[in-house]
């Protein structure tokens, strides 16, 4: 299940942004997922919840947009934080 390792990387990026901005929590992580990426959206969402558990991203929402992207995979496009 590569979705779990992908979700862990997404959470790591979100937590780094929170650290860099001094934020108390991550509220939303926006990603773009290429349809050709073969990533299962629902499995990724569940994996995100698992990876974020016990972190400042635990209550965060994963906002997924499915559209073609240059990488052909999954890209973090924005991270919303709560100061």
C-alpha positions as CSV (number, residue, x, y, z in Angstrom):
1,X,0.0,0.0,0.0
2,X,2.1,2.9,-1.3
3,X,-0.7,5.3,-0.2
4,X,0.5,5.1,3.4
5,X,4.0,6.1,2.6
6,X,2.7,8.9,0.3
7,X,0.4,10.1,3.1
8,X,3.3,10.1,5.5
9,X,5.3,12.3,3.1
10,X,2.3,14.7,2.7
11,X,2.0,15.0,6.5
12,X,5.8,15.6,6.8
13,X,5.5,18.5,4.3
14,X,2.5,19.9,6.2
15,X,4.3,19.7,9.5
16,X,7.4,21.4,8.1
17,X,5.2,24.3,6.9
18,X,3.6,24.5,10.3
19,X,7.0,24.5,12.0
20,X,8.4,27.2,9.6
21,X,5.4,29.4,10.2
22,X,5.1,28.8,14.0
23,X,1.6,27.5,13.5
24,X,-0.3,25.6,16.2
25,X,-2.0,23.3,13.8
26,X,-2.5,22.3,10.2
27,X,-6.1,22.8,9.1
28,X,-6.1,21.7,5.4
29,X,-3.7,20.1,3.0
30,X,-4.5,20.7,-0.6
31,X,-3.2,18.3,-3.2
32,X,-3.5,17.7,-6.9
33,X,-3.6,14.1,-8.0
34,X,-3.1,13.1,-11.6
35,X,-5.6,10.5,-12.7
36,X,-2.8,8.5,-14.2
37,X,-1.1,8.2,-10.8
38,X,-3.0,5.1,-9.9
39,X,-3.4,6.4,-6.3
40,X,-6.7,5.4,-4.7
41,X,-8.2,8.6,-3.4
42,X,-10.2,7.0,-0.6
43,X,-7.2,4.8,0.5
44,X,-5.0,8.0,0.5
45,X,-7.6,9.9,2.6
46,X,-7.6,7.0,5.2
47,X,-3.8,6.8,5.1
48,X,-3.6,10.5,5.7
49,X,-5.7,10.2,8.8
50,X,-3.5,7.4,10.1
51,X,-0.3,9.3,9.3
52,X,-1.5,12.5,10.8
53,X,-2.8,10.9,14.1
54,X,-1.1,12.4,17.2
55,X,0.4,15.3,15.2
56,X,-0.6,19.0,14.7
57,X,-2.2,17.8,11.5
58,X,-4.5,15.3,13.2
59,X,-7.6,17.4,12.6
60,X,-6.6,18.5,9.2
61,X,-8.7,17.9,6.1
62,X,-7.1,16.5,2.9
63,X,-8.5,18.4,0.0
64,X,-8.0,16.4,-3.2
65,X,-8.3,17.8,-6.7
66,X,-8.0,15.2,-9.5
67,X,-6.5,16.7,-12.7
68,X,-3.6,16.2,-14.9
69,X,-0.3,17.6,-13.4
70,X,3.2,17.8,-14.8
71,X,4.6,15.2,-12.4
72,X,2.0,12.6,-13.3
73,X,1.6,11.9,-9.6
74,X,0.5,13.7,-6.4
75,X,1.6,17.3,-5.6
76,X,1.0,19.3,-2.5
77,X,-0.4,22.6,-3.8
78,X,-1.2,24.5,-0.5
79,X,-1.3,24.1,3.2
80,X,-3.6,26.0,5.5
81,X,-2.5,26.5,9.1
82,X,-4.0,27.9,12.3
83,X,-1.6,30.3,14.0
